[in-house]
Amino acid sequence: MTANPLRAENLRHFRLAHGFSQVAMGERCSMPSNTVCMMEGGLLPISIKTIDRIAAAFEMSPAMVLAELDSTAPREPIAASVPRHCKEL
């Protein structure tokens, strides 16, 4: 199953907007950094459970996370391929 590319791009935008590396985001959300990497790369779907986890980590409601994830603000596109470090983790 592949993830929604827009949702993956939005997750990356959310992370960068809050100034977090993939490692820091993973630590804050209690998930491995390679999971963050794979979700951003569109290889793992971003579940409701994950949205809840992100919301808890950033002390905001899931609705606020989704609103930010669904933002139509211009963003830097995600890479088409999986970064090498995702494969190594």
Residue frames relative to the residue before (quaternion, step in Angstrom):
aa qw qx qy qz dx dy dz
M 1.0000 0.0000 0.0000 0.0000 0.00 0.00 0.00
T 0.2063 -0.7711 0.5892 0.1251 3.59 -0.89 0.89
A 0.4987 -0.6588 0.4850 0.2863 3.51 -1.19 0.61
N 0.5965 -0.5240 0.4630 0.3941 3.51 -1.33 0.29
P 0.4366 -0.7311 0.4494 0.2701 3.65 -0.54 1.09
L 0.6273 0.5279 -0.3465 0.4558 3.59 1.04 -0.71
R 0.6508 0.5073 -0.3172 0.4673 3.59 0.94 -0.85
A 0.6299 0.5258 -0.3290 0.4675 3.60 1.02 -0.77
E 0.6519 0.5046 -0.3018 0.4789 3.57 0.96 -0.89
N 0.6556 0.5181 -0.3080 0.4549 3.57 0.98 -0.83
L 0.6165 0.5333 -0.3477 0.4632 3.59 1.03 -0.72
R 0.6453 0.5107 -0.3152 0.4727 3.57 0.94 -0.87
H 0.6416 0.5201 -0.3164 0.4666 3.56 0.95 -0.88
F 0.6402 0.5270 -0.3149 0.4619 3.59 0.92 -0.91
R 0.6678 0.5053 -0.2992 0.4574 3.59 0.87 -0.96
L 0.7053 0.4643 -0.2716 0.4617 3.57 0.80 -1.01
A 0.6255 0.5485 -0.3362 0.4414 3.59 1.03 -0.75
H 0.7103 0.4089 -0.2432 0.5188 3.57 1.19 -0.57
G 0.5278 -0.6976 0.3691 0.3139 3.58 1.30 0.21
F 0.5088 0.6642 -0.4096 0.3636 3.58 1.14 0.54
S 0.4036 -0.6345 0.5963 0.2811 3.52 -1.22 0.62
Q 0.6555 -0.4802 0.3765 0.4450 3.58 -1.24 0.12
V 0.6247 0.5346 -0.3360 0.4595 3.58 1.04 -0.73
A 0.6827 0.4820 -0.2885 0.4673 3.59 0.86 -0.96
M 0.6306 0.5207 -0.3318 0.4703 3.59 1.00 -0.78
G 0.6502 0.5193 -0.3105 0.4594 3.57 0.96 -0.89
E 0.6595 0.5019 -0.3063 0.4684 3.57 0.92 -0.89
R 0.6785 0.5016 -0.2896 0.4520 3.56 0.89 -0.93
C 0.7565 0.3661 -0.1867 0.5088 3.59 1.08 -0.76
S 0.4333 -0.7282 0.4342 0.3057 3.61 1.29 0.21
M 0.5782 0.5130 -0.4206 0.4751 3.55 0.81 1.07
P 0.5882 -0.5834 0.4118 0.3796 3.59 -1.10 0.55
S 0.5755 -0.6048 0.4235 0.3517 3.56 -1.09 0.70
N 0.6187 0.5376 -0.3666 0.4402 3.60 1.08 -0.55
T 0.5790 0.5518 -0.3766 0.4674 3.60 1.19 -0.44
V 0.6276 0.5134 -0.3267 0.4855 3.59 0.97 -0.85
C 0.6539 0.5269 -0.3013 0.4517 3.56 0.91 -0.97
M 0.7023 0.4658 -0.2752 0.4627 3.59 0.84 -0.94
M 0.6205 0.5140 -0.3512 0.4769 3.61 1.06 -0.64
E 0.6704 0.4901 -0.2994 0.4697 3.58 0.94 -0.85
G 0.6774 0.4809 -0.2814 0.4804 3.56 1.13 -0.62
G 0.5197 -0.6711 0.3906 0.3564 3.57 1.30 -0.01
L 0.5144 0.6669 -0.4040 0.3569 3.58 1.24 0.29
L 0.7496 0.2382 -0.1618 0.5960 3.58 1.25 -0.37
P 0.4407 -0.6798 0.5061 0.2959 3.59 -0.91 0.81
I 0.3731 -0.6916 0.5714 0.2366 3.55 -1.19 0.61
S 0.2183 -0.8302 0.5063 0.0820 3.53 -0.21 1.33
I 0.6601 -0.4661 0.4015 0.4311 3.53 -1.33 0.16
K 0.6119 0.5488 -0.3425 0.4550 3.59 1.04 -0.76
T 0.6586 0.4943 -0.3021 0.4803 3.59 1.00 -0.82
I 0.6161 0.5259 -0.3426 0.4759 3.60 1.00 -0.77
D 0.6439 0.5151 -0.3150 0.4699 3.60 0.98 -0.84
R 0.6520 0.5201 -0.3068 0.4586 3.57 0.98 -0.86
I 0.6455 0.5045 -0.3115 0.4815 3.58 0.99 -0.86
A 0.6444 0.5291 -0.3187 0.4508 3.58 0.94 -0.90
A 0.6635 0.4968 -0.3041 0.4696 3.58 0.90 -0.89
A 0.6621 0.5227 -0.3036 0.4430 3.59 0.93 -0.89
F 0.7590 0.3442 -0.1873 0.5199 3.58 1.07 -0.73
E 0.4058 -0.7513 0.4357 0.2846 3.56 1.37 0.26
M 0.5361 0.5541 -0.4423 0.4581 3.52 0.78 1.13
S 0.5863 -0.5754 0.4234 0.3820 3.56 -1.22 0.28
P 0.6149 -0.5336 0.4160 0.4051 3.60 -1.18 0.45
A 0.6078 0.5570 -0.3538 0.4418 3.60 1.06 -0.70
M 0.6488 0.5055 -0.3212 0.4695 3.60 1.01 -0.76
V 0.6306 0.5155 -0.3341 0.4744 3.58 1.02 -0.77
L 0.6728 0.4915 -0.2995 0.4648 3.57 0.87 -0.92
A 0.6259 0.5278 -0.3493 0.4558 3.59 1.00 -0.75
E 0.6732 0.4665 -0.2986 0.4899 3.56 0.98 -0.80
L 0.6456 0.5138 -0.3265 0.4611 3.61 0.99 -0.76
D 0.7310 0.4194 -0.2378 0.4828 3.59 1.04 -0.71
S 0.3343 0.7634 -0.4885 0.2586 3.57 1.28 0.16
T 0.3219 -0.7473 0.5477 0.1948 3.57 -1.07 0.69
A 0.3261 0.7560 -0.5044 0.2602 3.58 1.24 0.33
P 0.5555 -0.6090 0.4367 0.3602 3.60 -1.02 0.71
R 0.0428 -0.8001 0.5979 -0.0232 3.53 -1.02 0.88
E 0.5579 -0.5533 0.4923 0.3746 3.48 -1.32 0.34
P 0.4473 -0.7059 0.4666 0.2897 3.65 -0.75 0.93
I 0.4798 -0.6454 0.5067 0.3107 3.55 -1.18 0.61
A 0.6091 -0.5570 0.4182 0.3793 3.54 -1.22 0.48
A 0.5177 -0.6581 0.4576 0.2992 3.57 -1.07 0.75
S 0.7607 0.3041 -0.1863 0.5424 3.59 1.09 -0.59
V 0.5977 -0.5575 0.4345 0.3785 3.53 -1.29 0.33
P 0.4636 -0.6786 0.4839 0.3006 3.59 -0.78 0.93
R 0.6375 -0.5683 0.3709 0.3647 3.56 -1.09 0.78
H 0.6722 0.5170 -0.3187 0.4234 3.61 0.88 -0.86
C 0.5794 0.5623 -0.3880 0.4444 3.63 1.15 -0.41
K 0.6711 0.5055 -0.2921 0.4569 3.55 1.00 -0.83
E 0.6763 0.5149 -0.2905 0.4394 3.55 1.11 -0.70
L 0.6410 0.5554 -0.3288 0.4154 3.60 1.11 -0.55
